[in-house]
């Protein structure tokens, strides 16, 4: 595959920061007390770090790593758990923090795993949603932006481990 590079800014850093602050308010509105955020590594780490700074009150964090992409631009359809949680979820208000929901396969797998651990509530927040790519219907309560089926990088999202550091979301082509 040719070396792909970002060639169009889809969402500016300012647009992203404004929406992330709004999402934090929505999370706190729905969970006014204790809130436990679980980021899906590696892509969601920047989204989580900005989101958590806007969440008022008590909030705790944990991380999981799953893989379904390898080094390509399309999902392999096979999901692997690479890193599990460090803390129990039973009785807690839990929000999965995802960078992008594409086919829904990874998120569905993750929601099933976490639901079996008996959280009080389990919701999902994603920065980007691509509903046209869904292979499975998954529930996502908090969506930053809905985008068309384009391959994007930046703000934590990568292509072959590159471009995560961009402060905006760009289309690769």
N, C-alpha and C positions, 0 to 999 in steps of 0.2 A: 504494500500500500504506500502511496506517495506520502511525503511529509506534509501533513495538513497544518495550516496556520489560521489563527483568527483573522477574519477579513471584514467583519461588520459588527459594530456594537449594537446589541439587541436591547440591553437594559443598562443604564448608566449607574454609577456608584451612588449618586444622589437618589435615584428612583428606588434602588434596592434598600438603602438605609431608611428611607421614609416608610416603605412597606414593612420592613423588619420591625420597626418601632410599633406600627399598627398591629402586627401579629402578636407582639409581646403583650399589648393591652388586651387583645382577644383571649389569649391564654390565661391571663390573670383574672379576667372577668369570669371565665368558666371554672377556674380553680382558685378561689380567693385565698385559700390557706396554703397548705403544703403542696408543692409541685415538684415532680421529678422528671427531668428531661433526659432522654436517651438519644445521643447522637449516633448516627450511622457513619462510621469512618470509611474512607478518609474524606469523602466529598462534603459532608455536612459540618465539618469542624469550624469553618469560618462563619457559616450561617449561625451555628450554635453560639459561638463566642460573641457575636453581635447581638443575637436575640436575648441571651441571658443578661446582658448589661442593661437591657430595657425592662426586664421583669422585676417588678417591685416585690418586696417581702421575701419569705423563705422559699428558696429553690435549691434543689440538689441536682447533680449531674452524674451521668454514667455513659459508657461508650460500648458499642458493639461494632464488629467488623464483619461484613458479609461480602461475598463476591459473586458477580454473575457476568462480568464484562471482559475479564482478562485484559488484553491490550487493543481490542477492536473498538469499533464505533457502534456495534449492535450487541444486544444481550445474547448470551449463550443459552439462556433458558434454564441453566443449572445454577442453583444457589448453594453456596457453601458458607458455613459459619466459621469465621476465622478467629474471632475474639468474642467471648461471652461477657456478660455483665459481672461487675464486682459486688453489687448489692441486690438484696431481695426486693421484690416488687409487691408482695402481698399487702393488700389494703391501702395502697398508695394511688394517688392521682398521677398517672404516667402519660407523657406525651413523647411519641417517637418523633425525632427531628431528622428529616431526610432532605438531601439536596435536591433530588429530582425523582418524580414518580413517572416512569415511562411505561413499561409493559404491565407493571403491577405485580409481577411474579416475586420479586425480592421482598416487596412490602407485605404481600400476602403471607409469605413464609415467616417473616419477622413477626407480624401481628399474631399468627397462630402460636408461635413460640412464647411470646410475651403474655398472651391471653391465658395460656396454661399455667402461668405463675400467679394467677389470682390478684391482679391489681384491682383497686376500687373502680378506677376508670382507665380506659386505654384509648387515647386519641392520637392522631397523626398530624404533624405540621410539615409541609414541604415548601421549599422555596419556589420550585418550578414543577408544573404539572403538564404532561403531554397526553391529554385524553385520547387523541387520535391513535396512539400507539398501544392502548390497553389491550392486553390479551386476557386479563382477568379483572373482574370488577372488585375494586378495593375502596374502602371508605377513607377519605382524607378530609378531616374537618377544617383544617387551616391551610389555605393555599396562598402563597405569595403572588405568583404570576402563572397564568395559563399561557402556554406557548404552542406554536405550531411544531410539526415534526421536523426539527432542524437539530443538527448536532452542535451543542454549545459547550463552551469552556469558560473558566474564570470564576472568581468568588468561591473557590473550593473545588469546582468541577474541573476535570482534567481530560487531556488526550495523551495517553501513554505517559502518565505522571507529569506532564507539562501543563503550564498555564493556570494552575490552581491559584497562583499569586495575583492574578489580575483583579483589580478592584471592581470590575464590571463583568457583565455576562456578554460574551461575544460568540458569534456564529463562526464555525470552522468550515472551511470549504476550499 
